[in-house]
Amino acid sequence: MRRGYSTITPAVVHALTRRTLERTLGWTDHKGSITVGQLIDVVLLVAATTRTLFAVVTRYFHFSHETARQAVRANLGSEDHLTARLVDALHDAARFTRRDRNRRWTCALDVHYVPFYGDRSTPGIIGGPKKAGTSFFHAYATCVLIHKHRRYTVGLVTVHKGDKPHQQVRALLDHVAARGLTVGGVVLDAGFDSGEARLLLQQRDLYYAVPIRKKGKGMNRRNECYTPPSGTVATMEWVTEKTRRSVSTRVLVWRRPGESHARVYAFSGWGDAGAVSEAKRAWLGRRRYRERFGIETSYRQKNQARGWTTSTNPEYRLLLEGVALLLRQVWVCLALRIARAQNRNAWVHELPLAEMLDWLTQRIRSRYPRTRCITLTHNTLTRAVTP
């Protein structure tokens, strides 16, 4: 029997991303001026080139940038609606199988910040540690699967001023559960070390690993956990500040060779209680947390496909964030297909993310050809041009 072949081309990349957005966003034509396909191509080109909507439309499309802006804004909808649509797109691109939906996944939850340099009273921005020349950001929390070759983003929410860590955790876990995936454990950034977040994870019977930050400069129950020698496994107990609920968790004190200070990790699970010792479970919890560091690379890759904007519209900014995550999701899927086809157990080098974005850019540009000439009133410049 003759073996079949398939090829990954710029047309394939464009078709995958465009059809995914068409199926999930539910956008419509705008006043007969812009079709849904054209509008999605505009958004994809903004993301692939990391340029503004104005720069892309004025250079590659026949309609005005104002018409494109109005078309995008008319289709955005509310923040909750757009968030649900973008998460649907992420799951649609991943194409989870029935076997995937029957397994228990480990997820990494994190918050990443997009610097904002405009008016501080702009809706949707939050304060934070100074970074990239500003202390104000648009923030987004994401949920990413921790699995070799399958670091898919499966949850996305916007972080608003006043949002508590446990509220972000609940929203992300609900997004994943509503789409048929089962989460068995989570590893969280230090920003999620609140007692309410710990209680939520315990109520849902989830394994977890999260570093514990110090509070203040004096000695208190939390800071006392840093005093035991490295390798100590202990129980940490405290009461939440507002709800006055009791929190109890096991913690591991760990100091890496060459470091001057210890780290404290709260953990639960990561092993059969009847077969694995407490020290072994603590070590497994720390190892799971270290796997989270690969997620930082995912964020940097996402930034390669995030369009640029100075807009204060939080829904439009959320759209750019979601499309950037989607393009990276498509790249992960294609890289996995290449690795499986070649029986390789490592990331392939044939299609880096930057190359895939270049393919997408070339494909969209070829669909909207424009005449490259500027007519002048004299022939001073063209007289000396070699035929």
C-alpha positions in Angstrom: 0.0 0.0 0.0 1.3 3.4 -1.0 2.2 5.6 2.0 0.4 8.9 2.2 2.2 12.2 2.7 1.2 15.6 4.0 3.0 18.9 4.0 3.0 21.9 6.3 2.9 25.1 4.2 2.1 28.7 4.8 -1.4 28.0 3.4 -1.9 25.3 6.0 -0.8 27.6 8.8 -3.1 30.3 7.6 -6.0 27.9 7.2 -5.6 26.4 10.7 -5.6 29.8 12.5 -8.2 31.5 10.4 -10.7 28.6 10.5 -10.2 28.3 14.3 -11.1 31.9 14.8 -14.0 31.8 12.4 -15.5 28.8 14.2 -15.1 30.2 17.7 -15.3 34.0 17.7 -18.6 34.2 16.0 -17.8 37.5 14.1 -19.9 38.9 11.3 -19.4 41.1 8.2 -19.3 44.8 8.9 -21.7 47.0 6.9 -20.7 45.3 3.6 -17.3 46.9 3.8 -15.3 44.1 5.4 -16.0 40.4 5.4 -15.3 38.1 8.4 -12.4 36.6 6.5 -10.8 39.9 5.8 -11.3 41.1 9.4 -9.6 37.9 10.8 -6.8 38.3 8.4 -6.3 41.9 9.7 -6.1 40.6 13.3 -3.7 37.8 12.4 -1.4 40.1 10.5 -1.3 42.5 13.4 -0.3 39.6 15.6 2.2 38.0 13.2 4.0 41.3 12.5 3.7 42.7 16.1 2.5 46.0 14.5 -0.5 48.2 15.1 -3.8 48.0 13.4 -3.2 51.3 11.7 0.2 50.2 10.3 -1.2 46.9 8.9 -4.4 48.2 7.3 -2.9 51.2 5.6 -0.1 49.1 4.1 -1.8 45.9 3.1 -5.6 46.4 2.7 -7.8 48.5 0.5 -10.2 49.7 3.2 -9.4 52.5 5.7 -8.0 51.8 9.2 -11.0 53.6 10.7 -13.3 51.1 9.0 -11.2 48.2 10.3 -11.1 49.7 13.8 -14.9 50.0 13.9 -15.4 46.5 12.5 -13.1 45.0 15.2 -14.8 47.0 18.0 -18.3 46.0 16.8 -17.4 42.3 17.0 -15.6 42.3 20.3 -18.6 42.1 22.6 -18.2 42.1 26.4 -15.1 41.0 28.2 -16.7 37.8 29.6 -18.0 36.9 26.1 -14.7 37.5 24.4 -12.8 35.6 27.1 -15.0 32.6 26.6 -14.6 32.7 22.8 -10.8 33.0 23.1 -10.6 30.0 25.5 -12.8 28.1 23.0 -10.3 28.9 20.3 -7.4 27.7 22.4 -9.1 24.3 23.0 -10.2 24.1 19.4 -6.7 24.4 18.2 -5.4 21.8 20.7 -7.9 19.2 19.4 -8.0 17.2 22.6 -9.0 13.5 22.1 -11.2 11.4 24.3 -8.1 9.9 25.8 -6.9 13.4 26.7 -10.2 14.1 28.4 -10.0 11.0 30.5 -6.6 11.8 32.1 -5.7 14.0 35.0 -3.5 16.9 33.9 -1.0 19.0 35.9 -1.4 22.7 35.2 0.7 25.8 35.9 -1.1 29.0 36.9 0.6 32.3 36.5 0.0 36.0 36.0 2.0 38.0 33.4 2.0 41.7 32.9 1.8 43.9 29.7 3.4 47.3 30.4 1.1 50.4 30.1 2.4 53.9 29.6 -0.8 55.9 29.3 -3.1 57.6 31.6 -3.2 56.0 35.1 -6.9 56.4 35.3 -7.4 54.1 32.3 -9.9 51.3 33.0 -8.4 47.8 33.4 -4.9 48.6 34.5 -3.4 47.6 37.8 -0.3 48.6 39.7 2.7 46.4 40.3 6.5 46.3 40.8 8.3 48.7 38.4 9.1 46.9 35.1 10.1 48.1 31.6 9.9 51.7 32.8 6.4 51.7 34.3 4.5 50.5 37.4 1.1 50.1 35.6 0.1 47.1 33.6 -2.7 45.1 31.9 -2.5 41.8 33.6 -3.7 38.3 32.5 -3.8 35.0 34.3 -3.3 31.8 32.3 -3.5 28.1 32.9 -1.0 26.0 30.9 -0.6 22.2 30.8 2.7 20.8 32.1 3.4 18.0 29.7 6.2 17.2 27.4 5.6 18.6 23.9 2.1 19.7 24.9 2.4 22.9 26.8 -1.0 24.1 25.7 -2.7 27.2 27.2 -6.2 26.1 28.3 -7.3 29.0 30.5 -7.2 32.8 30.2 -8.7 35.6 32.4 -8.1 39.3 32.7 -6.9 40.4 36.1 -8.6 43.5 37.5 -7.7 45.8 40.3 -8.9 44.2 43.5 -9.1 40.6 42.2 -7.9 38.1 44.8 -5.6 35.2 44.0 -8.2 32.6 44.8 -10.7 34.3 42.5 -8.3 34.0 39.6 -7.6 30.3 40.4 -11.3 29.5 40.6 -12.0 31.2 37.2 -9.1 29.4 35.5 -10.0 26.0 36.9 -13.7 26.6 35.9 -12.6 27.4 32.3 -10.7 24.1 32.1 -13.5 22.0 33.7 -16.2 23.5 31.5 -14.4 22.3 28.4 -14.0 18.7 29.4 -10.5 18.5 30.8 -9.7 17.2 34.3 -7.1 18.9 36.4 -5.3 16.7 39.0 -2.7 19.1 40.3 -1.5 22.6 39.9 1.8 24.5 40.4 1.4 28.1 41.2 3.5 31.3 41.2 4.3 32.9 44.5 1.6 35.4 43.8 -1.0 32.7 44.6 0.3 31.9 48.1 -2.8 33.2 49.9 -4.7 31.1 52.4 -7.9 31.4 50.5 -6.3 30.0 47.4 -4.9 27.1 49.4 -8.3 26.3 50.9 -9.9 26.4 47.4 -7.3 23.8 46.1 -7.9 21.6 49.2 -11.7 21.8 48.7 -11.3 20.6 45.1 -9.0 17.8 46.2 -6.1 19.0 44.0 -2.4 18.4 44.4 -0.5 21.6 44.5 2.9 23.2 44.9 3.5 26.9 45.5 6.3 28.9 47.1 5.6 30.7 50.3 6.8 34.3 50.5 7.9 36.1 53.6 5.6 38.6 55.2 7.2 41.6 56.8 10.6 41.8 58.4 9.8 40.5 61.9 9.3 36.9 63.0 5.8 35.5 62.5 4.3 32.2 61.7 5.1 32.5 58.1 8.6 33.7 58.5 9.4 31.0 61.1 9.2 28.4 58.3 12.5 29.8 56.9 14.5 29.0 60.0 14.7 25.1 60.0 17.5 23.4 58.1 17.2 22.6 54.4 15.2 19.4 53.8 12.8 19.9 56.7 9.2 18.9 56.2 6.7 20.6 58.6 3.1 21.7 59.0 2.3 25.4 58.6 -0.8 26.8 60.1 -2.3 30.3 60.0 -5.6 32.2 59.9 -6.7 34.2 56.8 -6.9 38.0 57.5 -10.5 38.8 56.4 -12.5 35.6 56.6 -10.6 34.3 59.7 -10.5 30.8 58.3 -7.9 28.3 59.5 -5.4 27.1 56.9 -3.0 24.2 57.3 -0.6 22.8 54.8 2.6 20.8 54.6 5.8 22.7 53.6 9.3 21.9 52.5 12.3 24.0 53.4 14.9 23.8 50.7 18.2 25.6 50.1 19.9 25.0 46.8 23.8 24.7 46.8 25.4 28.1 46.5 22.3 30.0 47.6 22.4 32.2 50.7 18.7 31.9 51.6 16.2 29.1 51.8 13.0 28.7 49.9 9.7 27.3 51.4 7.3 25.3 49.2 3.8 24.5 50.3 2.7 21.2 48.8 0.0 18.5 48.9 -0.2 15.1 47.2 2.2 14.1 44.4 2.3 10.5 45.6 0.4 7.7 47.1 0.2 8.4 50.8 0.5 4.6 51.6 3.5 4.0 49.4 5.5 7.2 49.4 7.2 8.7 52.4 6.5 12.3 53.4 10.0 13.4 52.4 9.5 11.7 49.0 6.2 13.5 48.5 7.8 16.8 49.4 10.6 16.2 46.9 8.0 15.4 44.2 6.1 18.6 45.0 9.3 20.6 44.5 10.2 18.8 41.3 6.7 19.6 39.9 7.2 23.2 40.8 10.5 23.3 38.9 8.7 22.0 35.8 6.8 25.3 35.9 9.8 27.3 34.8 9.3 26.1 31.2 6.1 28.2 31.3 8.2 31.4 31.3 9.6 30.4 27.9 6.0 30.1 26.7 5.3 33.7 27.8 8.3 35.0 25.9 7.2 33.1 22.8 3.7 34.5 23.2 5.2 38.0 23.1 6.6 37.3 19.6 3.0 37.2 18.3 1.3 39.9 20.3 0.2 42.9 18.3 1.2 46.4 19.3 -1.3 49.0 20.4 -1.7 52.2 22.4 -5.5 51.6 22.7 -7.1 52.0 26.1 -9.9 49.5 25.2 -9.5 46.5 27.5 -11.4 44.1 25.2 -9.1 44.9 22.2 -6.1 44.3 24.4 -7.5 41.0 25.5 -8.1 40.1 21.9 -4.4 40.7 21.0 -3.4 38.6 24.1 -5.7 35.7 23.1 -4.6 35.7 19.5 -1.0 35.6 20.5 -1.6 32.6 22.7 -3.6 31.0 19.9 -0.7 31.4 17.4 1.7 29.8 19.8 -0.9 27.0 20.4 -1.0 26.3 16.7 2.8 26.2 16.6 3.0 23.7 19.4 0.5 21.5 17.6 2.4 21.6 14.4 5.7 20.9 16.1 4.2 17.9 17.8 3.0 16.5 14.5 6.4 16.9 13.0 8.1 15.2 16.0 5.7 12.3 15.8 6.0 11.9 12.0 9.8 11.8 12.4 9.7 9.6 15.5 11.7 12.1 17.5 11.5 12.8 21.2 12.6 16.4 21.2 11.4 19.7 19.9 11.9 20.0 16.1 14.0 22.8 14.6 12.4 22.7 11.1 9.7 25.1 12.1 10.6 27.7 14.8 7.8 30.0 16.0 9.4 33.0 14.2 9.4 31.1 10.9 5.8 30.1 11.3 4.8 33.7 11.9 6.8 34.7 8.8 4.9 32.1 6.8 1.6 33.4 8.0 2.6 37.0 7.1 3.6 36.1 3.6 0.5 34.1 3.0 -1.9 36.9 4.1 0.1 39.5 2.1 -0.1 37.4 -1.0 -3.9 37.3 -0.7 -4.1 41.1 -0.8 -1.7 42.4 -3.5 -1.3 46.1 -3.9 0.3 48.2 -6.7 3.7 49.3 -5.5 4.2 52.7 -7.2 3.9 56.4 -6.3 3.2 58.8 -9.2 5.3 62.0 -9.2 4.7 65.3 -11.2 8.2 65.1 -12.7 10.7 62.5 -13.8 13.8 63.6 -11.9 14.0 60.4 -10.0 12.9 57.9 -12.6 15.1 59.3 -15.4 18.3 57.7 -14.1 16.7 54.4 -13.3 18.2 51.4 -15.1 15.6 49.6 -17.3 
